[in-house]
């Protein structure tokens, strides 16, 4: 290795590199150097052309072109294509300074072949692998060819695909630099990829190996179906032998060539079981060194394995940490709470301080350990019954795990308690006064905390909140509240089951729950119709709202004719419901009161779609439909054998349903109200810390847990690196989709539906939660702020929580990817009489915005009509 100053800046041998030099050699170069230090891991020798070389040449050659890239969005595909091609051409044609060219080529051995591979500074990190984004060139021979391919690797930093990827994921083009790995080529008998966690199931206990003859390019390019080996421990537990018709080998003069595999060898296994197990052990050694599951590129040369790359697998969902021995099973809290997005550390800690059940964290989400319950015969039956009624996919995932027989659970020493404590209590009378008293108790408790928190600051505020959380728990877990909730759910299930059994009536409770009293979430949607009634008579206000883009619009409204009335109506609405927002279980999410412009599209949709008095008409219409359905069912029952008894019993349960089921939404409303009171006080503390120079931004506090935030308030010091790391981690969590069920082995299970004969073959299957059939235009909405709905549209989204309720008055049907019989979208859809199917896997990807679809709310499926 040459030792001149230029060579020291521009070239580093693998043995000179460690993980602290990622900025100089990129993720791939750093990983290769680290791999070469692991005992028993054979890495072909090589060196890195550092990012100093890139910075010495490329930025000056590009001029203002990166400024032009910055002005583009990911959707500007034509402009990105043209500009990225121009940038690549400039880089590939740039003339290298002689000292740089000499430094790059000095380590080359005469007549040897090399792999020249891109190594960007953001590549192969724990949160972004960038796999396949940049260039790799195999079997490069000669000084001139190596130099040309180094420039080609630099240029690949600006392919259209790479530019779009960075724009979408928020990477600064100027902060991502390109190093280049130059590594001795090997001519393998076979090669492939090893995953130390099964890429299909995410099971960390299973190693998955893809193998083919020759170089791995045949596998990467999809030219062959590889052999696939699945190894658990020291045993091959699965083997699929592919038909390998072609292979890619190194050409003698450089480059690669494709050849036909001998017919007798096409179905011959690439690896023996002994070789597969040995390779899996090698993968485990690499995984242990890096401390996380790895995606490893390997070659088989002269009977031994060479490792040519390893990168972290970034698509796996993290596993909750536990000190409990044996296999564990976790249920997603987010799927029950209709918020599958990640939560900030402050949001996670508040939810954990509120809930009576211990909850684990993984991937920015919360998980409940149900291992003991699932291992107990009694607990298992109860868990499967409840999960089946709320979310059949969760039940199917659990049953799949149990039936498979390879995931053993140790029965607990004692039986777990009742999963539904409200059901075991003495039944309560069907008395509306009970609900009224519970609501009043919550309101009184909220009024008290508002009064008392005003004078609390510093450590005293944190002590107050910690103490007041006990009051929140007392209100939330009032035994009578559980009884009311269970009474409403039991009445729903009883009516649906008995009316189906006695009358063949499907989902009878759907109509019977129209316009029930005391449903705060439904009332919230209707109340926004009343706001529209105040806005509608004032054309200048309507025109002003159509142009609104910022939250300061409320301050400007009084300047318009009718503006003071409109402003007062919106403020009154925010006083009652302004603590709500999308993902409201996370205390750190922006609330409507903090971001009122969010409500403007819904107000305008109501103005355009409805006539004055729609809220009252709609509620009364629903009440009448429920009453007519009740009379119809009772009349049909009376003519049956033992009909009078059945009718009398059904009437009693209907009364119970309408008395109690509306309360289903109130405990969460009370919790969210209290969270917002806490949040306002905590943000005042964060603002003070910003003024004192402790925090850089008030929202930095969201990336501290509650106790950590308290420590910062007490000490006046914050760990800036901790905050920065957690922000990066949160951004990575946003890219992950949580499963319904997760095991301690990392296996992600989502379940599947049992498709019945009466479901059309091409239909998308889900859970029927609100009866009726409707056809209309699908509006695929991923963010409520982007909702542009018209009367007759069918909303298709990932999940809905109460913040979506104002949109329900406009739409005619609902399809979600997440949901259950008693979750928000289902409850409100039934009350509004909207046909709804929830739990439709990948609905927002399989249904395109604007397509015409048919929703069968009774059959539980969605048909794409055009």
C-alpha positions in Angstrom: 0.0 0.0 0.0 1.4 3.4 -0.9 1.9 5.8 1.9 1.9 9.3 0.3 -0.4 11.9 1.8 -2.7 11.7 -1.2 -3.0 7.9 -0.8 -3.8 8.3 2.9 -6.7 10.6 2.1 -8.2 8.9 -0.8 -7.6 5.1 -0.2 -7.9 3.0 2.9 -7.2 -0.8 3.1 -9.8 -2.9 4.8 -7.5 -3.5 7.8 -7.2 0.3 8.3 -11.0 0.8 8.6 -13.4 0.5 11.6 -17.0 1.5 12.2 -15.9 5.0 13.2 -14.9 5.7 9.6 -18.4 5.2 8.1 -18.3 8.9 6.9 -15.1 8.1 5.0 -15.9 4.7 3.5 -19.7 4.4 3.6 -21.8 1.7 5.2 -20.8 -1.1 2.8 -17.0 -0.4 3.2 -17.3 -0.2 7.0 -19.2 -3.5 7.1 -16.8 -5.3 4.9 -13.8 -4.1 7.0 -15.6 -5.2 10.1 -16.5 -8.6 8.6 -12.8 -9.2 7.8 -12.0 -9.0 11.6 -14.4 -11.7 12.6 -12.7 -15.0 13.4 -13.7 -17.7 11.0 -15.1 -15.3 8.4 -13.2 -15.3 5.1 -13.5 -11.9 3.3 -11.7 -11.4 0.0 -9.1 -8.6 0.4 -9.7 -5.1 -0.8 -9.7 -1.4 -0.1 -12.0 1.7 -0.2 -11.8 4.8 -2.3 -12.9 7.3 0.4 -15.5 10.0 0.3 -12.6 12.5 0.4 -12.0 11.5 -3.2 -15.7 12.0 -4.1 -15.8 15.4 -2.4 -12.5 16.4 -4.1 -14.1 15.9 -7.6 -17.9 15.7 -7.7 -19.4 18.8 -6.0 -17.3 21.2 -8.1 -18.3 19.4 -11.2 -22.0 19.6 -10.5 -22.3 23.4 -10.1 -25.8 24.4 -9.1 -27.4 21.1 -10.2 -28.0 19.9 -6.6 -29.9 23.2 -5.9 -32.2 22.3 -8.8 -32.7 18.8 -7.3 -33.7 20.3 -4.0 -36.6 22.2 -5.6 -38.2 18.9 -6.9 -40.7 16.7 -5.2 -40.8 12.8 -5.4 -43.7 13.1 -7.9 -41.8 15.2 -10.4 -40.7 12.1 -12.2 -40.0 13.6 -15.6 -37.9 16.4 -14.2 -36.0 14.0 -11.8 -35.3 11.7 -14.8 -33.8 14.5 -16.9 -31.8 16.2 -14.2 -30.5 12.9 -12.7 -29.3 11.8 -16.2 -27.5 15.1 -16.7 -25.8 14.8 -13.4 -24.7 11.2 -14.0 -23.3 12.2 -17.4 -21.2 15.0 -15.9 -19.8 12.7 -13.2 -18.9 9.9 -15.5 -17.1 12.3 -17.9 -15.2 14.2 -15.2 -11.4 14.1 -15.5 -9.7 12.8 -12.4 -6.6 14.6 -11.0 -3.5 12.6 -11.6 -2.7 12.2 -7.9 -6.2 10.8 -7.2 -6.0 8.4 -10.2 -2.6 7.2 -8.9 -3.9 6.7 -5.4 -7.0 4.7 -6.6 -4.9 2.3 -8.8 -1.8 1.9 -6.7 -3.1 -1.1 -4.7 -4.2 -3.0 -7.8 -2.4 -6.3 -8.5 -1.4 -6.9 -12.0 -3.8 -9.0 -14.1 -6.1 -9.4 -11.1 -9.9 -8.9 -11.4 -11.9 -6.8 -8.9 -15.4 -6.0 -7.9 -16.0 -2.3 -7.8 -19.0 -1.5 -5.6 -20.7 1.7 -4.4 -20.7 2.5 -0.7 -22.8 5.5 0.1 -22.5 7.1 3.6 -26.2 6.4 4.3 -26.0 2.7 3.0 -26.3 -0.3 5.2 -27.3 1.6 8.3 -29.5 0.0 10.9 -32.5 2.1 9.7 -31.9 2.2 5.9 -30.1 -0.4 3.8 -30.4 1.3 0.4 -30.0 -2.2 -1.0 -29.8 -2.2 -4.8 -29.9 1.6 -5.0 -26.3 2.1 -6.3 -23.9 0.4 -8.8 -21.9 -2.8 -8.5 -19.5 -3.9 -11.2 -18.0 -7.4 -11.3 -14.8 -8.7 -12.8 -13.3 -5.4 -13.6 -9.8 -5.8 -15.0 -7.2 -3.1 -15.6 -6.3 0.4 -14.3 -8.5 2.3 -16.8 -11.5 0.1 -16.2 -11.3 0.5 -12.4 -11.1 4.3 -12.7 -14.1 4.3 -15.1 -16.2 2.2 -12.8 -15.3 4.2 -9.7 -16.8 7.2 -11.5 -19.8 5.1 -12.5 -20.3 4.3 -8.8 -20.2 8.0 -7.9 -22.7 8.7 -10.7 -25.1 6.0 -9.4 -25.7 8.2 -6.3 -27.8 10.2 -8.7 -29.9 7.6 -10.5 -33.6 8.6 -10.7 -34.4 5.8 -8.3 -31.8 7.0 -5.7 -32.9 10.6 -6.0 -36.6 9.7 -5.5 -35.6 7.5 -2.5 -33.7 10.3 -0.8 -36.5 12.9 -1.5 -39.1 10.5 0.0 -37.1 9.6 3.0 -35.7 13.1 3.8 -32.0 12.5 3.1 -30.1 15.6 2.2 -28.4 15.1 -1.2 -25.3 17.1 0.0 -24.8 15.0 3.1 -24.8 11.6 1.3 -21.4 11.0 -0.2 -20.1 8.0 -2.1 -17.1 5.9 -1.3 -16.2 2.9 -3.5 -15.2 -0.6 -2.5 -12.5 -2.2 -4.7 -12.3 -5.9 -3.7 -10.5 -8.9 -5.2 -12.9 -11.0 -7.3 -13.5 -14.7 -6.6 -14.8 -17.2 -9.2 -17.4 -19.1 -7.1 -18.9 -22.5 -7.8 -22.1 -21.2 -6.2 -23.3 -18.0 -4.4 -26.3 -16.5 -2.9 -27.9 -14.6 0.0 -28.3 -15.7 3.6 -30.9 -14.0 5.9 -30.3 -14.7 9.6 -34.1 -14.1 10.1 -36.7 -15.6 7.8 -37.6 -12.8 5.4 -41.2 -14.2 4.9 -42.2 -14.8 8.6 -39.6 -12.6 10.3 -38.8 -15.6 12.6 -35.3 -14.9 14.1 -34.8 -18.6 14.9 -34.8 -19.6 11.2 -32.0 -18.9 8.8 -33.1 -18.6 5.1 -30.5 -19.3 2.4 -31.0 -18.6 -1.4 -28.4 -20.4 -3.5 -27.5 -20.7 -7.2 -24.6 -21.7 -9.4 -21.9 -19.2 -10.4 -22.1 -15.5 -9.4 -25.0 -14.2 -7.4 -26.1 -11.8 -10.3 -28.3 -14.5 -11.7 -30.3 -14.6 -8.4 -30.4 -10.8 -8.0 -31.5 -10.2 -11.6 -34.2 -12.9 -11.3 -32.8 -15.1 -14.1 -33.1 -18.3 -12.0 -35.3 -19.7 -9.3 -32.8 -20.4 -6.5 -32.6 -23.2 -4.1 -34.1 -22.1 -0.8 -32.9 -23.7 2.5 -34.5 -23.0 5.9 -32.3 -23.9 8.8 -33.3 -23.9 12.5 -30.5 -24.7 14.9 -28.4 -27.4 13.2 -31.1 -28.8 11.1 -32.4 -28.1 7.6 -36.2 -27.8 8.3 -37.2 -26.8 4.7 -35.7 -27.2 1.3 -37.0 -26.1 -2.1 -34.8 -27.0 -5.1 -35.2 -24.5 -8.0 -34.7 -25.1 -11.7 -31.5 -23.3 -12.4 -31.3 -23.1 -16.2 -28.6 -20.4 -16.4 -25.6 -19.2 -14.4 -23.5 -16.1 -14.6 -19.7 -16.5 -14.5 -16.7 -14.1 -14.8 -15.4 -13.6 -18.3 -11.6 -14.1 -18.8 -11.1 -10.6 -20.2 -13.4 -8.8 -17.7 -17.1 -8.5 -17.2 -19.5 -11.4 -16.9 -21.2 -13.9 -19.2 -24.3 -16.0 -19.0 -24.1 -19.7 -19.7 -26.6 -22.5 -19.8 -26.5 -24.9 -16.9 -26.1 -28.6 -17.9 -29.5 -30.2 -18.0 -28.4 -32.9 -15.5 -27.4 -30.2 -13.0 -30.5 -27.9 -13.2 -32.4 -29.8 -10.5 -29.2 -30.7 -8.5 -29.1 -29.1 -5.1 -26.5 -26.3 -4.9 -25.7 -27.1 -1.3 -25.7 -30.2 0.7 -27.5 -30.1 4.1 -24.1 -30.1 5.8 -23.0 -27.1 3.8 -26.3 -25.3 4.5 -26.0 -25.8 8.2 -22.3 -24.7 8.1 -23.3 -21.6 6.2 -26.1 -20.9 8.7 -23.6 -21.1 11.6 -21.4 -18.6 9.8 -24.4 -16.3 9.4 -25.2 -16.6 13.2 -21.6 -15.7 14.0 -21.8 -12.6 11.8 -25.2 -11.7 13.4 -23.8 -12.0 16.9 -20.9 -9.7 16.0 -23.1 -6.9 14.6 -25.8 -7.5 17.3 -28.8 -7.6 14.8 -30.2 -9.8 12.0 -28.1 -9.7 8.9 -28.5 -10.0 5.1 -25.3 -11.7 4.0 -23.9 -12.2 0.5 -21.8 -15.4 0.2 -19.7 -17.4 -2.3 -18.7 -21.0 -2.3 -15.0 -21.3 -3.5 -13.0 -24.5 -3.4 -15.4 -26.0 -0.9 -15.2 -23.0 1.5 -17.4 -20.0 2.1 -16.3 -16.4 1.3 -18.4 -13.5 2.6 -18.6 -10.5 0.3 -21.1 -8.4 2.1 -23.3 -8.2 5.1 -25.9 -5.5 5.9 -28.6 -5.2 8.6 -32.1 -6.4 7.7 -34.1 -3.1 8.0 -37.6 -4.5 7.3 -37.9 -6.7 10.4 -40.3 -5.6 13.1 -38.4 -5.3 16.4 -39.1 -7.8 19.2 -40.2 -6.6 22.7 -37.4 -7.0 25.2 -38.2 -9.4 28.1 -36.5 -11.2 30.9 -39.3 -13.9 30.9 -38.0 -17.3 29.9 -39.3 -19.4 27.0 -41.5 -18.5 24.1 -43.6 -15.3 24.4 -46.7 -14.1 22.4 -47.6 -10.5 22.1 -50.8 -8.8 20.8 -50.7 -5.4 19.2 -52.3 -2.6 21.3 -52.4 -0.4 18.2 -54.8 -2.7 16.4 -57.2 -2.5 19.3 -56.9 1.2 19.7 -57.1 2.1 16.0 -53.6 3.7 15.9 -51.0 1.5 14.4 -48.5 4.3 13.8 -45.5 4.6 16.1 -45.8 6.7 19.2 -43.1 9.1 20.6 -41.4 8.1 23.9 -43.5 10.6 25.8 -46.7 9.2 24.3 -45.6 5.6 25.1 -44.8 6.4 28.7 -48.2 8.2 29.3 -50.1 5.2 27.9 -48.1 2.8 30.0 -48.7 5.0 33.1 -52.4 4.9 32.4 -53.1 1.3 31.7 -53.4 -1.3 34.5 -51.8 -4.0 32.4 -48.0 -4.1 31.8 -47.2 -3.3 28.2 -44.0 -3.9 26.3 -42.5 -1.6 23.6 -41.2 -2.6 20.2 -41.0 -0.5 17.0 -42.5 2.5 18.7 -45.7 0.5 19.5 -47.1 -1.1 22.6 -47.7 -4.8 23.0 -49.5 -7.0 25.6 -47.9 -10.2 26.6 -50.7 -12.9 26.4 -48.4 -15.9 26.8 -49.8 -17.1 30.2 -53.4 -16.7 29.0 -52.7 -18.5 25.7 -50.9 -21.3 27.5 -53.9 -21.8 29.9 -56.9 -23.9 28.5 -59.4 -21.6 30.2 -57.6 -18.4 29.4 -57.0 -19.5 25.8 -60.6 -20.1 25.1 -61.6 -16.8 26.6 -58.9 -14.9 24.6 -59.9 -16.6 21.3 -63.6 -15.9 21.9 -63.0 -12.2 22.6 -60.5 -11.7 19.9 -62.7 -13.5 17.4 -65.6 -11.2 18.1 -63.5 -8.0 17.9 -61.0 -9.0 15.2 -61.2 -12.4 13.5 -57.7 -11.9 12.0 -56.1 -11.7 15.4 -57.9 -14.9 16.4 -56.8 -16.7 13.2 -53.2 -15.6 13.8 -53.3 -17.0 17.3 -54.9 -20.2 16.2 -52.4 -20.6 13.4 -49.6 -20.4 15.9 -51.2 -22.9 18.3 -52.2 -25.4 15.6 -48.7 -25.5 14.0 -47.3 -27.2 17.0 -43.7 -25.9 16.8 -44.1 -23.0 19.2 -44.5 -24.6 22.6 -45.9 -22.7 25.6 -45.5 -23.6 29.2 -48.8 -23.7 31.2 -48.8 -21.1 34.0 -48.7 -22.0 37.7 -52.1 -20.6 38.2 -55.0 -19.7 35.9 -55.1 -16.1 34.7 -58.0 -13.8 35.8 -61.1 -13.0 33.9 -60.3 -11.2 30.6 -63.6 -9.3 30.9 -64.1 -8.3 34.5 -67.3 -6.4 33.9 -69.0 -9.6 32.7 -68.4 -11.4 36.0 -70.0 -8.6 38.1 -73.6 -8.6 39.1 -75.6 -7.4 36.1 -76.8 -3.8 36.3 -80.3 -2.6 35.7 -81.2 -1.1 32.4 -81.2 2.4 33.8 -80.1 5.5 31.7 -79.3 7.3 35.0 -76.2 5.1 35.4 -74.7 6.4 32.2 -75.6 10.0 33.1 -73.9 9.6 36.5 -70.7 8.2 34.9 -70.6 11.0 32.4 -71.1 13.6 35.0 -68.4 12.0 37.2 -66.0 12.3 34.3 -66.9 15.9 33.6 -66.5 16.9 37.3 -63.1 15.2 37.5 -62.0 17.0 34.4 -63.1 20.4 35.7 -61.2 19.7 38.9 -57.9 18.9 37.1 -58.3 22.0 34.9 -58.6 24.2 38.1 -55.8 22.6 40.0 -53.1 22.3 37.3 -53.1 26.0 36.5 -50.7 26.9 39.3 -48.4 23.9 38.9 -45.0 24.5 37.5 -41.6 22.8 37.4 -41.2 19.6 39.4 -44.5 20.3 41.2 -46.3 19.9 37.8 -44.8 16.5 37.2 -45.6 15.4 40.8 -49.2 16.6 40.2 -49.6 14.7 36.9 -48.2 11.5 38.4 -50.7 11.8 41.3 -53.6 12.8 39.0 -53.0 9.7 36.8 -54.4 7.7 39.7 -57.6 9.7 39.5 -57.7 9.1 35.8 -57.4 5.4 36.5 -60.1 5.5 39.1 -62.5 7.1 36.6 -61.5 4.9 33.7 -61.7 1.6 35.7 -64.8 2.4 37.7 -66.4 -1.1 38.1 -69.8 0.4 36.9 -68.1 1.7 33.8 -66.9 -1.8 33.0 -70.4 -3.2 33.6 -71.9 -0.6 31.2 -69.4 -1.4 28.5 -69.9 -5.1 28.8 -73.7 -4.7 28.9 -73.6 -2.8 25.6 -71.3 -5.4 24.0 -73.1 -8.4 25.3 -76.4 -6.9 24.1 -74.9 -6.5 20.6 -73.6 -10.0 20.5 -76.8 -11.5 21.9 -79.0 -9.7 19.4 -76.9 -10.6 16.4 -76.7 -14.3 17.4 -80.3 -14.8 18.5 -81.8 -12.9 15.5 -79.7 -14.9 13.2 -80.7 -18.2 14.9 -84.4 -17.3 15.3 -85.1 -15.2 12.2 -82.2 -15.6 9.8 -81.5 -11.9 10.3 -77.9 -10.8 9.8 -76.3 -8.1 12.0 -79.6 -7.0 13.5 -77.8 -4.8 16.0 -76.5 -2.6 13.2 -79.9 -0.9 12.6 -80.9 -1.1 16.3 -77.9 1.1 17.3 -78.8 4.0 15.0 -78.9 7.3 16.8 -78.4 5.9 20.3 -78.1 8.5 23.0 -74.8 9.4 24.8 -72.4 8.5 21.9 -70.0 11.4 22.2 -68.1 10.5 19.0 -71.3 10.5 16.9 -72.4 13.7 18.5 -69.1 15.2 17.5 -69.8 14.5 13.8 -73.3 15.9 14.0 -72.1 19.0 15.9 -69.9 19.9 12.9 -73.0 19.9 10.8 -74.3 22.6 13.1 -71.1 24.6 12.6 -71.7 24.4 8.8 -75.2 25.8 9.4 -73.6 28.9 11.0 -71.1 29.3 8.1 -73.3 28.6 5.1 -75.4 31.8 5.1 -72.2 33.9 4.7 -70.7 33.7 1.2 -67.6 35.7 2.1 -66.8 33.4 5.0 -67.2 30.4 2.8 -65.0 31.9 0.1 -62.4 32.8 2.8 -62.3 29.3 4.2 -61.8 27.8 0.8 -58.4 29.6 0.6 -57.3 29.0 4.2 -54.0 27.2 4.6 -52.8 28.2 8.1 -54.0 28.1 11.7 -54.3 31.8 12.0 -57.5 32.0 10.1 -59.6 32.2 13.2 -58.0 35.5 14.1 -58.9 36.9 10.6 -62.5 35.6 10.5 -64.1 38.5 12.5 -63.1 41.0 9.8 -65.7 39.4 7.4 -69.5 39.8 7.4 -70.7 36.8 9.4 -67.2 36.1 10.5 -67.7 36.7 14.3 -70.6 34.2 14.3 -68.5 31.6 12.3 -65.5 32.1 14.6 -67.6 31.7 17.7 -69.2 28.5 16.4 -65.8 27.0 15.5 -64.4 28.0 18.9 -67.4 26.5 20.7 -66.8 23.2 18.8 -63.1 23.3 19.7 -64.0 23.8 23.4 -66.0 20.6 23.3 -64.0 18.5 20.9 -60.7 20.3 20.2 -58.7 17.8 22.2 -59.2 15.2 19.5 -57.0 14.4 16.6 -55.7 11.5 14.4 -53.8 9.0 16.6 -55.1 10.7 19.8 -53.8 7.9 22.1 -50.4 9.5 21.6 -50.4 12.6 23.9 -47.9 14.3 21.6 -50.0 14.3 18.4 -51.2 17.8 17.4 -54.8 18.4 18.5 -57.6 20.2 16.6 -57.3 23.1 19.0 -53.6 23.3 18.1 -54.2 22.8 14.4 -57.7 24.0 13.7 -57.2 24.3 9.9 -57.5 20.5 9.9 -61.3 20.9 10.4 -61.8 23.3 7.5 -62.2 20.7 4.7 -64.9 18.9 6.7 -66.8 22.1 7.5 -66.8 23.0 3.8 -67.9 19.6 2.8 -70.8 19.9 5.1 -71.6 23.4 3.7 -71.6 22.1 0.1 -73.4 18.8 0.7 -76.2 19.5 3.2 -79.2 21.7 3.9 -79.7 23.6 7.2 -80.8 21.4 10.1 -79.2 18.2 8.8 -77.9 17.2 12.2 -81.3 17.1 13.8 -82.9 15.4 10.7 -80.2 12.8 10.5 -80.5 11.9 14.2 -84.2 11.7 14.1 -84.2 9.6 11.0 -81.8 7.1 12.6 -83.9 6.9 15.7 -87.0 6.2 13.6 -85.2 3.5 11.6 -84.1 1.8 14.8 -87.6 1.9 16.2 -89.1 0.5 13.0 -86.5 -2.3 13.0 -87.4 -3.1 16.6 -91.1 -3.3 15.8 -90.4 -5.5 12.8 -88.3 -8.0 14.7 -90.7 -8.2 17.6 -93.7 -8.9 15.2 -91.7 -11.6 13.4 -90.7 -13.2 16.7 -94.3 -13.3 18.1 -95.5 -15.7 15.4 -92.7 -18.2 16.2 -93.1 -21.1 18.6 -92.7 -19.6 22.1 -92.8 -16.3 20.3 -94.1 -14.1 23.1 -91.2 -15.1 25.4 -88.7 -14.5 22.6 -90.2 -11.2 21.8 -90.2 -10.1 25.4 -86.6 -11.2 25.9 -85.5 -9.4 22.7 -87.3 -6.2 23.7 -85.5 -6.2 27.0 -82.1 -6.7 25.3 -82.9 -4.0 22.7 -83.6 -1.5 25.5 -80.4 -2.5 27.2 -78.5 -2.0 23.9 -79.8 1.4 23.3 -79.3 2.4 27.0 -75.7 1.4 27.2 -74.0 1.0 23.9 -73.5 4.7 23.3 -71.3 5.0 26.4 -68.8 2.8 24.6 -67.0 5.9 23.3 -67.0 8.0 26.4 -64.2 6.6 28.6 -61.7 7.2 25.8 -63.1 10.8 25.3 -62.5 11.5 29.0 -58.9 10.1 28.8 -58.1 12.2 25.7 -59.5 15.3 27.4 -57.3 14.7 30.4 -54.2 14.1 28.2 -54.7 17.4 26.5 -54.9 19.2 29.8 -51.6 17.6 30.8 -50.1 18.3 27.4 -50.8 22.0 27.5 -49.1 22.3 30.9 -46.1 20.3 29.8 -45.7 22.4 26.7 -45.4 25.5 28.9 -42.5 23.8 30.6 -41.0 22.9 27.3 -41.3 26.5 26.1 -39.5 27.7 29.2 -36.7 25.2 28.6 -36.4 26.5 25.0 -36.2 30.1 26.3 -33.4 29.0 28.8 -31.5 27.3 26.0 -31.9 23.8 27.4 -34.1 22.5 24.6 -33.6 23.4 20.9 -37.3 23.0 20.2 -40.4 22.5 22.4 -41.1 19.2 20.6 -37.8 17.8 21.6 -39.6 17.0 24.9 -41.7 14.5 23.0 -38.7 12.3 22.6 -38.1 12.0 26.3 -40.1 9.7 28.5 -42.1 11.3 31.3 -39.4 10.7 34.0 -36.7 11.9 31.7 -38.6 15.1 31.0 -38.9 15.6 34.7 -35.2 15.1 35.1 -34.5 17.8 32.5 -36.8 20.2 34.3 -35.1 19.5 37.6 -31.5 19.7 36.3 -31.7 22.1 33.4 -29.7 19.6 31.3 -30.7 17.4 28.4 -28.9 14.7 26.5 -29.0 16.1 23.0 -27.6 12.9 21.4 -30.4 10.9 23.1 -33.0 13.2 21.6 -31.4 13.1 18.2 -31.1 9.3 18.2 -34.7 8.9 19.2 -35.9 11.2 16.4 -33.9 9.1 13.9 -35.3 5.9 15.4 -38.9 7.3 15.3 -38.4 8.1 11.6 -37.3 4.5 11.0 -40.3 3.1 12.9 -42.6 5.1 10.6 -41.6 2.8 7.8 -42.6 -0.4 9.6 -46.0 -2.0 9.6 -46.8 -3.8 12.9 -48.4 -7.2 12.8 -51.4 -8.2 14.9 -49.5 -10.9 16.7 -45.7 -11.0 17.4 -43.7 -13.8 19.0 -40.5 -13.6 21.0 -38.8 -15.3 17.9 -39.8 -12.2 15.9 -42.4 -14.1 13.9 -45.1 -11.7 12.6 -48.6 -13.1 12.1 -51.5 -11.2 10.7 -54.1 -14.0 10.2 -56.4 -14.6 7.2 -60.1 -14.9 6.6 -61.9 -18.1 5.9 -63.5 -17.2 2.6 -67.1 -18.4 2.4 -68.8 -19.8 -0.7 -71.1 -16.8 -1.1 -68.2 -14.3 -1.4 -67.3 -13.4 -5.0 -64.0 -14.9 -6.2 -62.3 -11.6 -6.8 -63.7 -9.7 -3.8 -61.5 -8.4 -1.0 -62.5 -10.0 2.2 -62.8 -8.3 5.6 -65.0 -8.2 8.7 -68.6 -7.1 8.3 -69.4 -4.5 11.0 -72.3 -2.5 9.6 -75.0 -3.9 7.4 -76.1 -2.7 4.0 -74.7 -2.6 0.5 -73.5 0.5 -1.3 -71.7 1.4 -4.6 -69.7 4.5 -5.1 -66.4 6.2 -5.8 -63.5 5.0 -3.6 -61.6 7.8 -2.0 -58.3 6.4 -0.7 -57.3 8.7 2.1 -54.1 8.1 4.2 -54.1 11.4 6.0 -57.3 13.2 7.1 -55.8 16.5 6.2 -55.9 15.3 2.5 -59.5 14.2 2.6 -61.4 15.6 -0.3 -64.8 13.9 -0.1 -68.1 14.4 -1.8 -71.6 13.0 -1.0 -71.7 9.3 -2.0 -68.0 8.6 -1.7 -66.8 5.5 0.0 -63.9 6.2 2.4 -61.0 3.7 2.1 -58.2 4.2 4.7 -55.8 2.4 7.0 -57.8 2.9 10.2 -60.2 5.4 11.8 -60.3 6.8 15.2 -62.8 9.4 16.6 -61.1 12.3 14.8 -62.4 10.8 11.5 -66.0 11.1 12.7 -66.8 14.5 11.1 -66.1 12.8 7.7 -68.7 10.1 8.3 -71.6 12.4 7.8 -70.5 12.9 4.1 -69.5 9.4 3.1 -71.9 6.5 2.1 -69.6 3.6 3.1 -66.4 2.7 4.9 -63.5 0.3 4.2 -60.5 0.1 6.6 -57.4 -2.1 6.9 -57.6 -2.3 10.7 -60.7 -2.6 12.9 -63.0 -4.9 14.8 -66.7 -5.2 15.6 -66.6 -2.8 18.5 -63.8 -0.4 17.4 -64.5 3.2 16.6 -65.2 3.0 12.8 -67.6 0.1 13.3 -69.5 1.7 16.2 -70.0 5.1 14.4 -70.7 3.5 11.0 -73.5 1.5 12.6 -74.9 4.6 14.3 -74.8 6.5 11.1 -76.1 3.6 9.0 -73.1 3.3 6.8 -72.3 -0.1 5.2 -68.8 -0.9 6.5 -66.2 -3.6 6.1 -63.0 -3.4 8.3 -59.8 -5.4 8.5 -59.4 -5.6 4.7 -55.8 -6.4 4.4 -53.9 -3.9 2.1 -57.1 -2.2 1.1 -55.3 1.2 0.5 -53.0 -0.5 -2.0 -55.4 -2.9 -3.7 -58.1 -0.2 -4.2 -57.1 2.8 -6.3 -58.4 6.2 -5.5 -61.4 7.0 -7.8 -62.3 3.4 -8.6 -65.9 2.4 -8.4 -66.4 -0.2 -5.7 -69.2 -2.1 -4.0 -69.2 -2.6 -0.2 -71.2 -5.4 1.3 -71.5 -4.5 4.9 -73.4 -7.7 5.7 -71.2 -10.1 3.6 -68.0 -8.6 4.7 -66.4 -8.0 1.3 -65.5 -5.3 -1.2 -65.8 -5.7 -5.0 -63.8 -3.5 -7.4 -66.2 -2.6 -10.2 -64.1 -0.4 -12.4 
